[in-house]
Amino acid sequence: MSASKDLVTVSARGGSIPIARMRSLYRVDDVGRKLDKLPDKEHEHLRSTYERMLEKGPERFQVKPSGLPAMDHLYDDLPNFSDVLDDVKRQIALCEDSRDALEITPLLLLGPPGVGKTHFARELSKLLGTGMGFISMSSLTAGWVLSGASSQWKGARPGKVFETLVDGQYANPVLVVDEIDKAGGEHAYDPLGALYSLLEHDTAGSFTDEFAEVPIDASQVIWVATANDGRSIPEPILNRMNVYEVQAPDRDAARHIAAKLYRSIRADHDWGSRFAPEPSPDVLDRMSEMAPREMRRAWMTAFGNAKLARRDRVEVADLPDTGFKKSSIGFVQ
């Protein structure tokens, strides 16, 4: 149902210039017919949805890097994701010097909380030069968060897939399904039911949101799911994804991440110049006991405490007591 037009270039975050085609995600005629059939003064939300689709038009950027992008910084920042990065690099290499679209097999990142799974997804979005949508399954309040709910229901609205594609700029955004293992069977409607077709390239090409009831092309979406435990994820979902078990960084890697984050925070703030260029080894030792996602908060607290003490160097006593949870993180020795 979709069509791609000539190549253009668009600026991406991070300064790279990816190659992009304009891809049509839906048929304007389909939207027009649905709009014409709506009774006057009824279904105002649905009416505004169709009008928005017509106003924005069906074409979105379908992006891929113009060559094999520099990834050394990601291997450096995310040492515990090297296997996943290797997979992404291989798939980018296949299309870098051809007219083929970028195809990334859906990724499932399994690992304990705080190891950087969601951060990895954001960095992948920046690397590829495309947008990103985020779906938190832990805060799920209705089974139709992915595929929308029928307009016949009070308070119905489109699902996240539809919104990310129609309201965004890209035909191939990174779509993160966070904590997919938390989507339990408490709802009458299976919250993961839509993924069975969305994760298959052929069927995703004519995905129909239950609210808008207009087929859209979701075949180019780059899926990244995260989970703490894969045992509760249905086998048909697992079979459609490349599954990676992401370990917590070992102590040396954790010290490296903490030190790099210290330098980054210091460089990003005017007040950073008032502090020593590098943290002390004993502070890094304590920081290495934290999960990566806790480190930024800990550094900010420590900088603040050191400033109040009128010191230009962070000490161990400046760090927050919370976060030292080595036993629950499971460091690799």
C-alpha positions as CSV (number, residue, x, y, z in Angstrom):
1,M,0.0,0.0,0.0
2,S,3.0,2.3,0.4
3,A,5.3,4.0,-2.1
4,S,8.7,5.5,-1.8
5,K,9.9,8.5,-3.7
6,D,13.3,10.0,-4.6
7,L,16.1,10.3,-2.1
8,V,16.5,13.5,0.0
9,T,18.7,14.4,2.9
10,V,17.6,15.4,6.4
11,S,19.6,16.6,9.4
12,A,19.7,14.3,12.3
13,R,20.5,14.8,15.9
14,G,24.2,14.1,16.4
15,G,25.2,15.9,13.2
16,S,25.0,13.1,10.8
17,I,23.2,13.4,7.4
18,P,21.1,10.3,6.8
19,I,19.6,9.4,3.4
20,A,15.8,9.5,3.4
21,R,13.1,8.5,1.0
22,M,9.6,9.9,1.3
23,R,7.3,7.0,2.0
24,S,3.5,7.1,1.9
25,L,2.0,5.5,5.0
26,Y,-1.7,5.6,4.1
27,R,-4.1,6.4,1.3
28,V,-5.7,9.8,1.4
29,D,-8.7,8.4,-0.5
30,D,-9.3,6.0,2.4
31,V,-9.2,8.8,4.9
32,G,-11.5,11.0,2.8
33,R,-14.1,8.2,2.5
34,K,-14.1,7.6,6.3
35,L,-14.5,11.3,6.9
36,D,-17.4,11.7,4.5
37,K,-19.3,8.8,6.2
38,L,-19.2,10.4,9.6
39,P,-22.6,11.8,10.8
40,D,-22.6,15.5,11.4
41,K,-21.8,16.6,14.9
42,E,-20.8,13.1,16.0
43,H,-17.4,11.5,16.7
44,E,-15.6,14.8,16.9
45,H,-12.4,13.2,18.0
46,L,-12.4,10.8,15.1
47,R,-13.3,13.6,12.7
48,S,-10.4,15.7,13.9
49,T,-8.1,12.6,13.5
50,Y,-9.1,12.2,9.9
51,E,-8.8,16.0,9.2
52,R,-5.3,15.9,10.8
53,M,-4.3,13.0,8.6
54,L,-5.5,14.9,5.5
55,E,-3.7,18.1,6.5
56,K,-0.4,16.4,7.3
57,G,-0.5,14.2,4.2
58,P,0.6,10.5,4.0
59,E,4.3,11.0,3.3
60,R,7.0,10.6,6.0
61,F,10.8,10.3,5.9
62,Q,12.1,6.8,5.7
63,V,15.6,7.2,6.9
64,K,18.9,5.3,6.9
65,P,22.5,6.3,7.6
66,S,24.4,7.5,4.5
67,G,27.2,5.1,5.4
68,L,28.2,2.9,8.3
69,P,28.0,5.4,11.1
70,A,30.6,5.9,13.8
71,M,29.7,3.6,16.6
72,D,32.8,3.6,18.8
73,H,31.3,6.0,21.2
74,L,28.3,3.7,21.8
75,Y,30.7,0.7,22.5
76,D,32.5,3.0,24.9
77,D,29.3,4.3,26.6
78,L,27.4,1.0,26.6
79,P,30.0,-1.7,27.1
80,N,27.4,-4.2,28.2
81,F,25.5,-3.8,24.9
82,S,28.4,-4.8,22.6
83,D,26.5,-7.9,21.2
84,V,23.4,-5.8,20.4
85,L,25.6,-3.1,18.8
86,D,27.3,-5.8,16.7
87,D,23.9,-7.0,15.5
88,V,22.8,-3.4,14.6
89,K,26.1,-2.8,12.8
90,R,25.7,-5.9,10.6
91,Q,22.1,-4.9,9.6
92,I,23.2,-1.3,8.8
93,A,26.1,-2.6,6.7
94,L,23.7,-4.6,4.5
95,C,21.9,-1.5,3.2
96,E,24.5,1.2,3.4
97,D,25.6,1.2,-0.2
98,S,22.2,0.1,-1.8
99,R,18.8,1.5,-2.4
100,D,17.3,-1.0,0.1
101,A,15.6,0.4,3.2
102,L,17.1,-0.1,6.6
103,E,15.8,-3.3,8.2
104,I,16.5,-4.0,11.9
105,T,15.1,-7.2,13.2
106,P,13.0,-6.5,16.3
107,L,15.2,-6.5,19.4
108,L,14.3,-7.7,22.9
109,L,16.7,-6.6,25.6
110,L,16.5,-8.7,28.8
111,G,18.2,-7.6,31.9
112,P,17.9,-6.2,35.5
113,P,16.6,-2.7,36.1
114,G,18.9,0.1,35.6
115,V,21.4,-1.5,33.2
116,G,20.6,1.0,30.4
117,K,18.1,-0.7,28.2
118,T,15.9,2.3,27.6
119,H,19.0,4.5,27.2
120,F,20.3,2.2,24.5
121,A,17.0,2.6,22.6
122,R,17.3,6.4,22.7
123,E,20.9,6.2,21.5
124,L,19.9,3.8,18.7
125,S,17.3,6.4,17.5
126,K,20.0,9.1,17.4
127,L,22.4,6.8,15.6
128,L,19.9,6.1,12.8
129,G,18.6,9.7,12.5
130,T,15.0,8.7,13.0
131,G,12.4,9.6,15.7
132,M,11.4,7.5,18.7
133,G,8.1,6.5,20.3
134,F,7.8,5.1,23.8
135,I,5.2,2.7,25.2
136,S,5.4,1.8,28.9
137,M,3.7,-1.5,29.5
138,S,4.1,-1.2,33.3
139,S,1.7,1.8,33.4
140,L,-0.8,0.2,31.0
141,T,-4.3,1.2,31.8
142,A,-6.1,-0.4,28.9
143,G,-5.5,-3.3,26.5
144,W,-5.7,-1.1,23.4
145,V,-2.6,1.0,24.0
146,L,-0.9,-0.4,20.9
147,S,-3.7,-0.7,18.5
148,G,-6.3,1.9,19.6
149,A,-9.9,1.4,20.7
150,S,-13.1,1.5,18.7
151,S,-14.5,5.0,18.3
152,Q,-17.8,3.5,19.7
153,W,-16.3,3.5,23.2
154,K,-16.4,6.6,25.4
155,G,-13.0,8.2,25.6
156,A,-11.5,6.1,22.8
157,R,-8.4,7.2,21.0
158,P,-5.8,5.9,18.6
159,G,-3.1,3.6,19.7
160,K,0.6,4.5,20.2
161,V,1.7,3.0,16.9
162,F,-0.8,5.1,14.9
163,E,0.1,8.3,16.8
164,T,3.8,7.8,16.4
165,L,3.6,7.4,12.7
166,V,0.8,9.9,11.9
167,D,1.9,12.6,14.2
168,G,5.7,12.1,13.7
169,Q,8.0,12.8,10.8
170,Y,9.3,9.3,10.1
171,A,8.1,6.2,8.5
172,N,10.7,4.1,10.4
173,P,10.8,5.4,14.0
174,V,12.4,3.4,16.8
175,L,9.4,2.3,18.9
176,V,10.3,1.2,22.4
177,V,8.0,-1.2,24.2
178,D,9.3,-0.8,27.7
179,E,8.9,-3.6,30.3
180,I,7.0,-5.8,27.9
181,D,7.0,-8.5,30.6
182,K,4.7,-6.4,32.7
183,A,1.9,-6.7,30.2
184,G,0.0,-9.3,32.1
185,G,-3.3,-11.0,31.3
186,E,-5.4,-8.8,33.5
187,H,-7.2,-7.2,30.6
188,A,-10.1,-8.7,28.6
189,Y,-8.2,-7.5,25.6
190,D,-4.7,-8.9,25.1
191,P,-2.4,-5.8,25.3
192,L,0.2,-7.6,23.2
193,G,-2.2,-9.0,20.6
194,A,-1.4,-6.3,18.0
195,L,2.3,-7.2,18.2
196,Y,1.8,-10.5,16.5
197,S,1.1,-8.8,13.2
198,L,3.2,-5.6,13.9
199,L,6.4,-7.6,14.3
200,E,5.9,-9.4,11.0
201,H,7.0,-7.3,8.0
202,D,4.3,-8.4,5.6
203,T,1.3,-8.0,7.9
204,A,2.6,-4.8,9.4
205,G,2.4,-3.1,6.0
206,S,-1.4,-2.8,6.4
207,F,-1.8,-2.3,10.1
208,T,-5.3,-1.0,11.0
209,D,-5.7,1.0,14.2
210,E,-9.1,0.1,15.7
211,F,-9.9,3.8,16.3
212,A,-9.1,5.2,12.9
213,E,-9.9,2.1,10.9
214,V,-7.6,3.2,8.1
215,P,-4.8,0.9,7.1
216,I,-1.3,2.4,7.7
217,D,2.1,1.1,6.8
218,A,3.9,0.2,10.0
219,S,6.3,-2.2,8.3
220,Q,9.3,0.1,8.7
221,V,9.1,0.6,12.4
222,I,12.2,-0.4,14.3
223,W,11.1,-2.3,17.4
224,V,13.0,-2.4,20.7
225,A,11.4,-4.2,23.6
226,T,12.8,-4.3,27.1
227,A,12.1,-6.7,29.9
228,N,13.5,-7.8,33.3
229,D,12.3,-11.4,32.9
230,G,11.5,-13.2,29.6
231,R,9.6,-16.0,31.1
232,S,6.2,-14.2,31.0
233,I,6.6,-13.1,27.4
234,P,4.5,-15.2,25.0
235,E,6.5,-17.5,22.8
236,P,5.2,-16.1,19.5
237,I,6.6,-12.7,20.5
238,L,10.0,-14.2,21.5
239,N,10.1,-16.0,18.1
240,R,9.7,-12.7,16.2
241,M,12.6,-11.0,18.0
242,N,16.4,-11.2,18.4
243,V,16.7,-11.7,22.1
244,Y,19.7,-10.4,24.1
245,E,20.5,-10.9,27.8
246,V,22.1,-7.7,28.9
247,Q,24.3,-8.1,32.0
248,A,25.1,-5.4,34.4
249,P,28.5,-3.9,33.6
250,D,31.4,-5.3,35.5
251,R,33.2,-3.1,38.1
252,D,35.8,-1.8,35.6
253,A,33.1,-1.0,33.0
254,A,30.9,0.7,35.7
255,R,33.9,2.9,36.8
256,H,34.4,3.9,33.2
257,I,30.8,4.8,32.7
258,A,30.7,6.8,36.0
259,A,33.9,8.7,35.0
260,K,32.6,9.5,31.6
261,L,29.3,10.7,33.0
262,Y,31.2,12.9,35.5
263,R,33.1,14.6,32.6
264,S,29.9,14.9,30.6
265,I,28.0,16.6,33.4
266,R,30.9,18.9,34.2
267,A,31.2,19.9,30.5
268,D,27.5,20.6,30.1
269,H,27.2,23.1,32.9
270,D,28.9,26.5,33.5
271,W,29.4,25.6,37.1
272,G,31.3,22.4,36.1
273,S,34.5,24.4,35.5
274,R,34.7,25.0,39.3
275,F,35.2,21.2,39.9
276,A,38.2,19.0,39.3
277,P,38.5,17.6,35.7
278,E,38.5,14.0,37.0
279,P,36.8,12.3,40.0
280,S,38.9,10.6,42.6
281,P,39.4,6.8,42.5
282,D,37.6,6.2,45.8
283,V,34.5,8.1,44.6
284,L,34.5,6.0,41.4
285,D,34.8,2.9,43.4
286,R,31.6,3.8,45.3
287,M,29.9,4.9,42.0
288,S,30.7,1.6,40.4
289,E,28.3,-0.1,42.9
290,M,25.3,1.7,41.3
291,A,23.2,0.8,38.3
292,P,24.1,3.1,35.3
293,R,20.7,4.9,35.4
294,E,21.3,5.9,39.1
295,M,24.7,7.5,38.4
296,R,23.5,10.8,36.9
297,R,21.3,11.5,39.9
298,A,24.1,10.5,42.3
299,W,26.6,12.8,40.5
300,M,24.2,15.8,40.6
301,T,23.6,15.2,44.3
302,A,27.3,15.0,45.0
303,F,28.2,18.1,43.0
304,G,25.6,20.0,45.0
305,N,26.8,18.7,48.3
306,A,30.4,19.6,47.4
307,K,29.4,23.1,46.3
308,L,27.6,23.7,49.6
309,A,30.8,22.6,51.4
310,R,32.8,25.0,49.2
311,R,35.0,22.3,47.8
312,D,36.1,21.9,44.2
313,R,36.3,18.1,44.4
314,V,33.5,15.5,45.1
315,E,34.1,13.3,48.1
316,V,32.6,9.9,48.9
317,A,30.5,11.6,51.7
318,D,28.9,13.8,49.0
319,L,27.3,10.8,47.3
320,P,23.7,9.8,48.3
321,D,23.3,6.7,50.5
322,T,20.6,5.3,48.2
323,G,21.7,3.4,45.2
324,F,24.5,1.2,46.7
325,K,22.7,-2.0,45.8
326,K,25.4,-4.2,44.5
327,S,23.7,-7.4,45.7
328,S,20.5,-6.6,43.8
329,I,22.2,-5.5,40.6
330,G,24.3,-8.6,40.2
331,F,27.7,-7.3,39.0
332,V,29.8,-9.5,36.8
333,Q,33.2,-10.1,38.5
